[in-house]
């Protein structure tokens, strides 16, 4: 079962991290980057196994290592630092540390905006992902208007990416639209929230037809958002179905 496999993945990630920790102790220059990468992977598996506090401390350690690496070699490690900050912001948000999550997400966006300015092809997708994280963190900190403009920017970027490469970016566009629908609702723009939620459902319905195993959970999440939007627009019967 997938639960058993998740547990196995966690143990394997833990073992890899322990090995890299030992290697990095004896040869930091050679193995610190591997240790940082391994810690980021471990954080993901801890989180998916419901160990949110451990995921947070692991992501924090990875971020600290990447910060040091990026100080000494910005060209090589700044992108990794930004990725690590983005993950850390999500774990901080999940453990109720809203203010720290917001600061961390803002730092990730600042770095990725700078990277995307110099190399749009390589870094625009990462910037869009970090903008979505930032929008969630802004919303949790009660900054609804800023959350909306940030979610809008993320959606615009994903729309352009999906136009050029639908197979790669349609799932991200749908995720971003779902997030944007929530933000529009929080800002009292119920009609726009509804049309945005409908677009997310349309995309995810199509994805789920072609790959049910991968996209049915996302479709369910978007239908849930759509139901709330329909209800807010006085369409109770449609909301119920």
N, C-alpha and C positions, 0 to 999 in steps of 0.2 A: 504493500500500500504506500501511497505517496507520503504518509506520515512517517513510516519507517525509513523511507528514502531520505526524507528531510533530516531526520535525526542522524542518519549515516553521513549525510553531506556535512552536517555540523561537526561531527567527530573528525571527519577528514580535514575540514578547514582548520579545526583546532590543532590537529597534529601538524599540518603544514606550518601554521603560525609558530608552534613551539620549536620546530626545526629551524625556521628562519630566525627566530629570536636567538637561538644558540649560535648560529652562523654569524649573525650581526654583532654578537658580543665579541667574537674573535676577529672579525673583519668588517667593521662598520661601513667603510667606504664601499665595499663590494655588495653587502647584503642588506643595508638599511632600506633601499628602495623596494626590495622584495618583501621585507618584513612589513612595510607600510601597505603595500598592495594586498598582502595576505590578511592583514588586520581589517582592511576595508571589506574583503570577501567574507571574513569571519563575522563581521558586524551584520551583514545581510542575512546570513544563515541564523545567527542568534535572534534577529528580529523576526524572521519567518517561523522560528520555533517558540515565539512568544516571550523570549527573554529580552525585554525591551531595555531594562536598565543596563544589562551586560552589553547589549548592542551599542548603547550610548557611550559607555566608557571605552569600548574597543574603537569606535569611530573617533572618539576624542584623541586617543593615542595615535591613530593613523594620521589624523589632521596635524597633530603636533610634529610628527616626523616629517610629513610633507612640507610643513611650514619651514622647518630647518633646511630641508633639501632645496626648497625653492629660493631660500635666502642665498644659498651658495651657488645655485645653478638655475636661475629663473626660467631660461628658455626651455630647459628639460622638464622642470617639475611644477611650474605654475598651473598647467592644465590639470595635473593630478591633485594639486592643492584645492582647486576650484571644485572638482568632483567630490573630493573628500568633505569639503565644507557643505556642499549641497546635501550629501547623505546625513551629515551631522545635524544640519538644520531640521531634517525630517525626524530624526530620533529625538531631538530636543523637543520638537512640537508634540510628538507622540507621548513623551513623558511629562507633558504639562509645563515645560519651561519656555513659555511663549516669548518672553522678552529676549532671551538668549537665542532662541530659534530665529527670531526676526533679524537680529544683528548678524548672525551667521549666514542667513540666506542673502542678506544685503551684500555681504562681503563676496559671496560666491557670484552674485550677479555683476558686481563691479569688475571682478577679474574677468569673467566670461564676456562681458560687453567689450572690454579692452581687447581680448583675444579675437573676438568676432569682427572687430573693426579692422584688424590687421589681416585676418584670414577668414572671411565670411563662410566660404565653402566648408571649411573644417569645423568651425566653432558655432555657427548659428544654431544648429540643433541643440547643443549644450546650453546656449544662452536661453533658448525657449524653455527648456526643462527647468532651469534655475528660476526663470520668471514665474513659472507655475508654482514652484515651491514658495517663492517670495509672496505671491498673491495669497496663498493659504495662510502664511505667517502674518501678513498684514491684516487679514480678516480676523484672525484670532486675537490680534492686538487692538481690535476695534477701529482700525483704519480702513473703513469699508470703501471709501472713494478711491484711495490709492490702490487697494486690492483689486478693484474693478479695472482701473487703467492698466495695471500690471498684467492682469489676466487677459485683457484685450490685446495687449502687445504680444504676449505669448501666442495667442490664437492667430494673430495676423502672420507671425513668423511661421507657424506650423502650416497655415493655409498655403503660403507661398511654397514651402518645402513639399507639401503634399501634391500641389499642382505639378511640380517637376518630377516627383517620385512618389506616386500614390501608394505603391506596395510597401515602401519603407515608412511613410509618414502619416498615412490615414489613421492608424491606431492612435498616434500622438495627437493628431488634430481632434479626434473624437474625445480623447481624455481632456484636452484643453477646452473644448466647447462645453463639456460637462461642468468643468470647473468655472468657466465663464458664466454659465446659466445660474449657478449658485450665487456668484458674485452679483449678477444683475438682480436677482431676487432679493438679496440683502440690501441693495440700493433702491428697492421699490420700483424697479423697471420690469414689471411683471410680464408685459407683452413681449419685450425683447428676450426676457428669460425663457419664455415659452418657445419662441421660434428657435432659439439657440439650443435648447434641450431637445427639440424635435430633430434638428440637424444631427446632433450627437447620436440619437437613437437610430436614425436612418443609416448613418455610417456603420454603427456597431451591429445593426441587424444584418447588413450586407457582409460584414466581416465574419459574423457568427454563422451565417449560411455556409460560407466557404471553409471555415475552421471552427466548428462548434466547441471543441475541447479548449481552445485557446481563448475564445472571445465571448462565450456565453456569460461568464461572470461579469464582464464589463457591460454587456448588454443589459443585464439585470440591474446593475448600478445606475445606468442611464435611464432605464424605465422608471426607476424609483424617483430620480430627479424630475423626470417628465411628469410623473403623477403629482408631485408637489406643485410644479408650475401650472399644470392644468387646474388644480384646486384653487390656487391663488388667482387664476383668471376666471373663476366662477364656473368652470366646466367640470362640475362634480361627477357627472356620469362617466365622462371620458377618463377622469382621474381614477375612478374606481376600477374600470377595466384595465 
